[in-house]
Amino acid sequence: MTGSPQMLAVEVVYALPERQWLQRLDVPAGTTVAQVLAQCELVRDGIVTWPLQGLEAGVWFERCPDPEAVVVQDGDRISLLRPLLIDPMESRRLRAEQARKRRQAGAG
């Protein structure tokens, strides 16, 4: 039985503080995360480089340590993940401390 390969719909997303990108791609079954990223507009337009430099890939926000080995599934969302500027727990601690100071200043 011959025929065209099954096509899968995937999305590639990338967000900066001032702008977000989302691209939907139709790729043949068996395509890896690396192959999707290599053909997305973000790479073609030079917004990000391939292989990724300073970014990590994730599928549904789960880090993808080896994009060459992970095969995408229909409906997958591939995210380009920037490094964290501050640890989330530290950020929460700082916000809680600021809120506590505001409450104390308002009570005085």
C-alpha positions as a printed Julia matrix, in Angstrom:
108×3 Matrix{Float64}:
  0.0    0.0    0.0
  1.54   3.29  -1.04
  0.51   6.8   -0.2
  1.72  10.04   1.2
  3.06  10.02   4.75
  0.71  10.96   7.54
  1.02  14.66   8.32
  1.09  15.94  11.87
  0.18  19.44  13.04
  2.67  20.94  15.51
  3.28  24.44  16.87
  6.5   26.24  17.66
  6.31  29.03  20.23
  8.87  31.53  21.47
  8.28  34.45  23.8
 10.32  37.48  24.7
  9.06  40.11  27.15
  8.1   42.42  24.27
  6.99  39.93  21.6
  5.73  36.39  21.07
  5.91  34.08  18.06
  3.69  31.13  17.26
  3.95  29.1   14.08
  1.91  26.1   13.07
  3.65  23.54  10.88
  2.48  20.4    9.16
  5.24  17.8    9.22
  5.42  14.13   8.22
  5.11  11.48  10.92
  8.55  10.59  12.24
  9.84  14.18  12.28
 12.04  15.07  15.24
 11.94  18.23  17.35
 15.26  19.25  15.76
 13.85  18.87  12.25
 10.8   20.97  13.13
 12.95  23.72  14.6
 15.3   23.72  11.63
 12.42  24.49   9.26
 10.46  27.0   11.35
 10.36  30.71  10.49
 12.17  31.67  13.71
 15.29  29.97  12.37
 14.78  30.89   8.72
 14.3   34.57   9.65
 17.35  34.56  11.95
 15.42  35.33  15.15
 17.0   32.27  16.75
 19.89  30.14  15.54
 19.98  26.43  14.92
 21.44  24.62  16.72
 20.0   26.57  19.64
 22.4   28.88  21.4
 21.34  30.0   24.87
 17.9   28.4   24.5
 16.48  24.99  25.21
 13.67  23.19  23.45
 10.7   21.78  25.28
  7.63  19.83  24.27
  4.63  21.08  26.24
  7.11  22.96  28.48
  8.93  19.77  29.42
 12.63  20.15  28.64
 13.8   18.16  25.66
 17.46  17.28  26.33
 18.04  15.73  22.9
 15.91  17.37  20.17
 17.52  15.08  17.57
 16.05  12.01  19.27
 12.54  13.15  20.24
  9.89  12.47  17.58
  6.94  14.87  17.6
  3.35  13.76  17.96
  0.27  15.29  16.39
 -0.71  18.42  18.33
  2.64  18.89  20.07
  3.68  22.39  21.08
  7.43  22.93  20.9
  8.6   25.8   23.07
 11.9   27.59  22.89
 12.81  28.15  26.52
 14.95  31.1   27.61
 17.15  30.79  30.69
 15.55  32.02  33.9
 16.74  35.42  35.1
 15.81  34.65  38.7
 14.94  31.46  40.52
 11.12  31.19  40.82
 11.32  30.41  44.55
 13.54  33.44  45.13
 11.14  35.61  43.14
  8.21  34.42  45.25
 10.15  35.04  48.46
 10.95  38.61  47.36
  7.32  39.33  46.45
  6.12  37.98  49.81
  8.69  40.12  51.62
  7.59  43.25  49.72
  3.91  42.51  50.49
  4.76  42.07  54.18
  6.59  45.44  54.22
  3.64  47.16  52.55
  1.24  45.71  55.13
  3.5   46.83  57.98
  3.83  50.34  56.51
  0.05  50.6   56.11
 -0.59  49.46  59.69
  1.78  52.11  61.19
